[in-house]
Amino acid sequence: MYILEIRQFIMTFDHTILLAHGSRDSNWLQPFIALTERLSQSATQVSLAFMELAEPTLEQAVINARNQGAQSIAVLPLFFAAGKHLREDVPAMIAELTEKAGVDISLLPPLGEHPLFIDTVEGIVRDLLQSGAR
């Protein structure tokens, strides 16, 4: 379920939350913050949340989006793949938050499953290998 299906699906939401794992290391957080800031310049209904170890949490981001008028929220995981967090933890969090916040929340597939993501990573690795970086 990617590209056309996701594009059409995500357009039905009032707000999109980018979900990263989280870390206590502020340097680790910076690329996610920068990405969200760049996206916010053209897509105002985008925010960032972290699963753990950093703020805003998913709950805080959902409440903030709701308080700004969102009734339907898409959660886009900035993960390579759907491990235990995305198969179990995040769906449980979303079920609880849907009831608590009174909004519709849908979990999208992780970014790593997007064909363009895979193509981009492959291109970077090929470039590094061809340039002799090992």
BAMARLUM-356538 format. One record per residue: x, y, z of N, C-alpha, C in turn; residue in three letters. Coordinates in steps of 0.02 Angstrom, whole numbers, plus 50000, padded with zeros to 5 digits. Layout:
REM BAMARLUM-356538
XYZXYZXYZALA/...
***
This chain:
REM BAMARLUM-356538
500424994150000500005000050000500445006250000MET/500755007649944501155013749943501035017649880TYR/501355023249876501335028349825500615030649813ILE/500285028349760499625031049744499125029849800LEU/499105023849827498625022349880498745026749941GLU/499375027349962499535031450021499395038850007ILE/499575041149947499445048249931498705049849936ARG/498295045549907497575046749910497315046149982GLN/497575041350019497355040150088497545045950133PHE/498175048350127498415053550173498055060150161ILE/497805061250101497455067450086496785067950123MET/496545062450151495915062550187495985064750260THR/496605065850282496735067650352496845075150360PHE/496665077650419496765084750435497485086150455ASP/497825081050480498495082150510498905075750502HIS/499555076550492500005070850489500545071650543THR/500635066350582501165066250633501715061550608ILE/502315064250604502905060250588503135057150654LEU/503195050650656503375047150717504065044050712LEU/504525046350755505195043550759505265039850825ALA/505775035750830505865031650890505985036050952HIS/506485040350948506655044551005507325042651035GLY/507635047451068508285046551099508395052151150SER/508805050851200508985056151247509515060751216ARG/509835058551163510365062251129510065067551083ASP/510155073851100509845079251061510125079450990SER/510745077250979511015076950911510635071950868ASN/510415066450898510035061450861509355064350839TRP/509065068650879508405071450865508415076550808LEU/508975079850798509015085550752508785084150680GLN/508985078550648508745077450580507985077050575PRO/507665074250625506935073650625506605080550635PHE/506895084550678506645091350689506725095450626ILE/507315094850594507445098650532506965096550476ALA/506845090050470506375087650419505685090450430LEU/505455090250492504785092750508504735100250494THR/505255103950512505255111150499505215112550424GLU/505595108750384505585109650311504895108050283ARG/504595102550306503935100650282503405105750303LEU/503485108550362502995113350388502965119750347SER/503485121050308503485127050266502965126650211GLN/502835120450188502345119650134501735115650155SER/501795111650206501245107550230501135109150304ALA/500715113950318500655116550386500385111550436THR/500035106550413499735101850460500175095650471GLN/500815096950484501295091550497501635093050563VAL/501705087850605502075088650667502485082350680SER/502895082650731503355077350748503195074550817LEU/503295068050824503215064850890503735059350896ALA/503895057650958504365052350972504025046951014PHE/504185040751000503895035151038504115035251110MET/504745036751121505015036551189505645040751193GLU/505845042351253506485045651268506545052851246LEU/506025055651215506055062651192505335065351187ALA/505285071751183504635075051175504645079251112GLU/504065080151082503405078251106503285070751096PRO/502905067951142502695061051136502125060651085THR/501945054551066501385053751020500755056651052LEU/500655055351116500065058051149500055065651146GLU/500615068851161500655076151160500505078851089GLN/500785075551039500675077750970499945077050949ALA/499635071450968498925070450952498495075750986VAL/498625077051050498235082051087498335088951056ILE/498955090651038499095097151006498725097750940ASN/498735092450899498395092550835497645093350845ALA/497375089650893496655090250908496475097350930ARG/496895100150973496775106950998496815112150943ASN/497165110450888497205114950830496645113550780GLN/496185108950798495605107750757495605101250717GLY/496125097350721496145091050683495645086050711ALA/495285082850667494825077550686495055070750661GLN/495505070950611495775064750584496535065550575SER/496905060750601497635061250603497945055050573ILE/498435056050529498835050550503499495050450540ALA/499725044650559500385043850592500835040350542VAL/501365043850520501845041250473502495039450509LEU/502625033050519503235031050555503865032150513PRO/504345035650542504985036650509505445030950530LEU/505245024950512505595018850529505775015250464PHE/506315011250465506495007350406506005001650394PHE/505754998650447505324992750442504854992450501ALA/504354988050494503854987250547504074981750595ALA/504454983650646504644978950698504114978750752GLY/504314976350810503844975550866503484982050884LYS/503854987550884503544994050901502954995450855HIS/503054994650790502524996350742501994991050736LEU/502164984850753501664979550749501234979150812ARG/501524980950870501164980150934501094986650974GLU/501654989850988501644995551034501255001551006ASP/501425003550945501095009550917500345008450906VAL/500135002650878499415001650871499045001950938PRO/499354999450991499044999851058499005007051081ALA/499535010951069499525017951088498985021751049MET/498925020150984498435023550943497725021850965ILE/497605015550981496935013651005496745017451067ALA/497215018051113497085021751175496985029251162GLU/497405032051118497355039251103496725040951064LEU/496505036451020495895037650982495315038651030THR/495275034451081494745035051130494845041151175GLU/495455042051199495595047451246495515054451214LYS/495765055251153495755061751120495115062951080ALA/494755057651065494135058451027494245060350954GLY/494795058050924494935059350854495075052750818VAL/495025052850752495185046950712495935047050698ASP/496275041550715496995041050705497145034750666ILE/497515035450612497705029650571498465029150566SER/498705023050571499425021650565499585019750493LEU/500035023450463500265021950395500845017050397LEU/501005013850340501595009550338502235013650351PRO/502765010350376503385014050389503685016750325PRO/504035022350331504355025650275504815020850237LEU/505135016350272505605011650241505285007050191GLY/504625006350191504285002150142504115005750078GLU/504225012250077504085016150017504605014549963HIS/504385012949902504865011249849505395016649836PRO/505205022949842505695028349831506225028349886LEU/506035026649946506515026250001507035020849986PHE/506795015049966507245009449950507705011349892ILE/507425014449840507825016549783508355021649803ASP/508165026349846508635031549868509205028549909THR/509045024149956509565020949996510025016849951VAL/509735013149905510145009249858510615013849819GLU/510365019449795510775024149757511345026949798GLY/511215028549861511745031149905512275025849917ILE/512065019749932512545014349945512955012949883VAL/512635012549824513005011449762513515016949750ARG/513315023149761513765028849752514375028249797ASP/514255026449860514815025749908515265019949887LEU/514975014449866515375008649846515785010249783LEU/515495013749736515845015449674516385020649685GLN/516305024749736516815029949750517385027249793SER/517325020949812517865017849850517785018349925GLY/517255021349949517135021750021516925014950047ALA/517285012450094517125005850121517125006150197ARG/
***
